Amino acid sequence: MLSLFEFPQEALPAHLRHGDQVERVERFLAAGLDDILGLGVPWRMHPDVRTRTWKEQPAHERYPIIHKVYETPRGPLRQAVRQTDDWPHGDNVEVISDFNIPRSVRFLVENEEDLERLPFVLGAPSDDQVREFREQASQLKKEAQRLGVALVGHCGAGADMAMWLCGVENFMIACHERPAFARAVLQSIHERDARRIGLLLDTGVCDIVFRRAWYESPAFFSPPVFRELLFEDLRSDIELVHQAGCKHAYGQTVRPQDRLADLVELGVDVLWGVDPVQGGADLALLKRDWGDRVCFIGGVNSYVTIGRGDRNEVREAVRQAINLLAPGGGFVLFPVDAVDGSVPWSHVEWAIEAWREFGTYPLRRATAP
């Protein structure tokens, strides 16, 4: 099953372009591909928070510095980022953005005083937001049932949020030199995530709840630190998901075989982002050791293999992924970790051709030409 739901409009041929996600699913299904519907949980800053934003050009800096201050009832939180040529947010700074991490001069949370103010920025949604969210959830469930696709709820950020708030180097150093501070950051994030998961599950509409965990990989967290700082909060979230009768999907792309024993113990149902190239995933080992307990989504690298490979290389990568991960089920073929306009559509068509050649059940053992 090939799932291509992260394609940007400009990368799609005319017959797959769409106005919203429901139309996208309709068009992809009509083309013989698979897709899902997604549901995000709202949040907002506390209504008493006021923001100020301005820009400066220091003499010693190549790029302007954008400053943003959040005035909370307990004092200010401050951000400052370099506005590089590829900065996507105009003259503003978002709380949540991967672009903040390498460009920040001052992160939002750097000390204990910042922690006291953080809950005012990562606040609960308003009553109006909750009402609109429930209406949206109900409508999307009807569409998912009509189309016969899964509805995936997106909430839960964990260490990803910690990196956005504190910076990668700052937070990883804090895990070792200021563990009480790191635990407090993660506790604040966990309380927010638990509220949002509760709101999502209360709608009763989702089949899968997705946690983004790109920064929770073994590249950042050793096994002891992962278990000390992240394990129990993640277990609590997964238990909530399972109690509601949903599956839990965990999204991270780096050396999953190094972390999967912990994830299986925690009860993760779906590992999202299995990448044998940039992520170093050992597909054979994953299937052999965990294939009867975890569904794998991925199998083929997007940017290197599909984006830069020739037709035979793309075909071979798809063949290997299906050979290794598909027998017995529990596999969704997907280009990891997404496809953007840098990937030629003709190369995507090669992957689709190979999927159709090798991916029909009952599977035959696909051999190289």
N, C-alpha and C positions, 0 to 999 in steps of 0.2 A: 504494500500500500504506500503510495507516494503522496506525501502531504506537503503542499507548497504555499501554505497560507501566509507566509511572511514576505511574499513578493511585493515590491513597490509597483505602483501603477506604471511607471515609465519602463519597467523591465518586461511588461506583459504584452503579448500580441493583442490586437484590437478585440478579438472575440472573448478575451478573458478580463478586460478592463471593467471596472465596476464602480458603483456609487457608494455602496456601503458593504458591510461584511455579509449581510444576508444575500445580496446580489452576487457578491464574490463567490460564496459557497454554491449558489445555483449555477453559476457559469463554470466553476471548476468541476462540479459533479456532471454537468452536461458534457464536458470534455473527457469524461472518464477518469478524472482524478479525484482525490479525496481531500477533505478539508474539515475544519471544526469551526464552531462559533466561540467567541471569547467574551467574558464578562469581567470588567474591572470594578473594584470597590472604591467609592468616593472617599475623600478626606478633605480637610481644610485647615487653615490656621485658626486659632482662637479669634473670635470677633474683636477682642480688645487689642490685637496685635496691629501695629502700624509699621509700614515700611518706608524707607528712604533709599533712593538709588542715585548715584552720581558717578561721573567718570573723570579720571585724571590722567595726565601724561607725564610721569616722572622723567626727569632728564636722563636717568641712567637706564631706563627701560625701553626696549624696542617697541613694545605694544602698550596701548592704553590700559589702565587698570580700572575695572568696574567695581565699585564699592556698593554693598547693600547692607543696610542695617534693619533688623527686625526689633522694634521696640515692644518688649513684652511687659506684662505687669511685674515681673521680677528682674527687669533690666534688659539690656540689649544683647542680641546675637549679631555677629558680624561675619560677612563674607567679602572676599576680594579676589578677583580673577583677572588674568591677562586676557584681553580681548584679541586673540590671534586672528589671522585671516580666515580660518575655518570655523570660527566661533559661531554656533547656530542660533543663539538666543538674542540677537540684536544687542541692545544696550541694557539688557536685563540679566540677572543671575537666577537660575532655578535652584530650588532646594535639592531636587533629585536630578542628576545628570552625570553621565560618565565623562562629559567634557570638562566638568569641574576639576576632576582629580589631577590631571597633569598641569592644569593652568592656574591652580589656586595659589594665591599669596597668603590668604588667611582662610582657614576652613571654619565652617559654622560651629563645630564643637571641638574645642582644644583643651578645655580645663573643666574643673568641677563646677564653677559658676555657670558655664555654658549648659551643663547638664540640667541644672535647676530650671533653665529657661526653655529647654528643648520641647517639653510637652506642649507648650503654647503654639509652637510652629507645626508640630505633627499632631494636630488635634482631631477630634471626632467630627464626622459630617453633621451638617445641620439637619433639622427635621425635614426641611424641603428636599435636601439631597437624598435622605433616606427614602422618602416617599417616591421620588423620581427613580431611584435605584430599584426599588421593589417593582415598580411598573415596568421598567426596562427588563428586569430579570424574568418577569412573567411572560412578557412578549417574546423574549429570546428563547425561552423554553418551548413555547408553542412552535416557533420557527425551527428549532432543533428537532422536535418530534416530527414536524412536517417533512423536513429534509432528510431525516434519518442520520443525523450527525451528533457527535458529542458536544456538550456545552462545558467549556473549561473556565473555571473561575480563577482569576489572577489576584492573589494577595499573599503576602509573606515575603519579606526581603532579607531579614537576618543580617549577615555580615555584609551583604551588598549595601544595605542602608548605612551600616557603620562606616564603610569605605567612602561613601558619598559625603557623609557628615564630617568625618575626621581626616580623610586622606589615607591612602594605602600605607605609606611608610609610618605615618603617625600612629595609626591604629595597630599595626603589627608590632611596632616597638612597644606600645602601651600594653599589649597582651603579655609581654615578658617583663617589662620594667614597671608598669603601673596596672597590674591585673585588676585591682579594685575598680579603677576608672573604666577599663575595658568591659568588665562585667556590668557596670552601671549603664554604659552605653547600650549594650546588648539587651539589658533588662528593659530599658525604656522602649527600645524597638520591639521587643517581644510583647510588651503590653499593648502597643499599637497594633501589632500583627494579630494578636489574639482577639481584639475587639473587631477587627475587620473580617477575620475568618468567621467569627460568630455571626456577624451580620450577613455574610455571604451564605453560610450554611442555613441560617434561619429562613432564607427564601425557599429552600428545598428544591432548587432548580438544577444544580450542577452535577455533572457526572464525575468530573476530575477537578481537584484543587491544585493549582500550580504554585510552587515556591521557586522564585529565581534565586539561584545560589552560585552565580558565576564566580564570585569572590570567596566562596567557601571551599574551594578546591584544595587538593594537596599541595599545589604550588604556593599557597599562602599559609595553610594551617596544618601543622604536623598532627599525627594521630592523637598524641596526648593533649595538645591544646584544643583540638576539635572536640574531644570528649569533655574536656574541662569547661569550655566556654559555650559550646553550641549544642551539645548533645541533648541535654534535658529539655531545653526550650523547644527544640525541634521535635522531640518525642511528644511533648504536650500538644503541639500543633497537629501532629499526625494522628494522635488519639482522637482529637476533636473531629477531624475529617472522617476517620473510620466510624466513629459513633454515629455520624450522620449518614452512613451508607455510601460514602464517596470514596474514590481512589485518590491517592496522593502522588503527584508528579514532582520530581526534584530536578531542576535544570542546572547542570554544570557540565563542562566539556573537557576537563583536564584529568587524565590518568584515572578514570573511574574505577579501575581494578584495585587501586590503592585505597579506596574509600568505601567500596561497595559492601564489605562485610558489616561495617557500621550502619550503612543505610538499610541493609536487609534487617538487621537487628531492630532498627527504628521502625520498620514497617513500610518503607517507601515501596510503592507499587510500580512506578514508572520512572525510568532514568531517561531524562530528556537531554539529548545532545551528545550522543556517542560518536566521537570523531577519531578515526584511526590515523589521521595525518597530523594536524596541528594539535590535537588533543592527546595523541599517543594512546588511544584506546586499543587494547588487545581484544579484538572481536572474538577470537576463538576461545580465549580464557573466560571472557564474560559469559558467553553462551554455555560453556561447559560447567562452570561453577555456579552460575546464578540464573540461567535461562529458564528454570522452572519456577522462579519466584518473582522475577522482575521483567516487565515489558521494556524493551529498548527502543528508543526513538532516535534515528540518525543513521549511522552506518557509512555515510559518504561525506567527504569534506566538500564544502561549497566553493570557497574562494580559490583554493589551490587546485583541487582535482577537477571540479566541474568548470571553474572559471578559466583555468589555464591549460588543462589537459587537452589532448587531441581526442578524436572520437573513440579510438581503441582504448585509450587510458580511462575514459569515462565509463565505457562499457565494462571494462575489466573491474573497475572499482565497484560498480553496481553488482556485477556477478559475484564478486567475493563477499560483499555485504549480505546478499541474499543467501548464498551458500552457507555462510557461517552463522547468521543470526535468525534466519526465517524458519528452519525446520522445527516443527512442533508449535509454531505460532509465537505470539508475544514479541512481534517486531513490526515497527513502522518505519519504512524507508523514508528518510528525510535529509535534505542537504544542510549540514551543520555549519555555522549555527543559524544562518539565514542566507538569503540571496538578495543582492541589491543590483543596481544598474550597472555595476562593473562586470557582472557575469553575463555573457552573451546568451540571448534566448536560444540560439541555435545549439549551444552546449547543453542547455536544460533539456531541449528536445532529445538530445542523445541519451541523457539519463532516463527520460521517460520511455524511449524506445527499448532500452536495456531492461528496465523494470517490467515492461510488458512482455519482453522475451523470456525473462527468467522468473518472474514473480507470480505466476499463476498457480494457485493450489489445485490439485496436489502437486507439490514441488517435485521437479526432476533435478537430479544433481547436475548443476550447470558447469560445463567444462569450458576452458579457454579455447579460442579458435586455434 
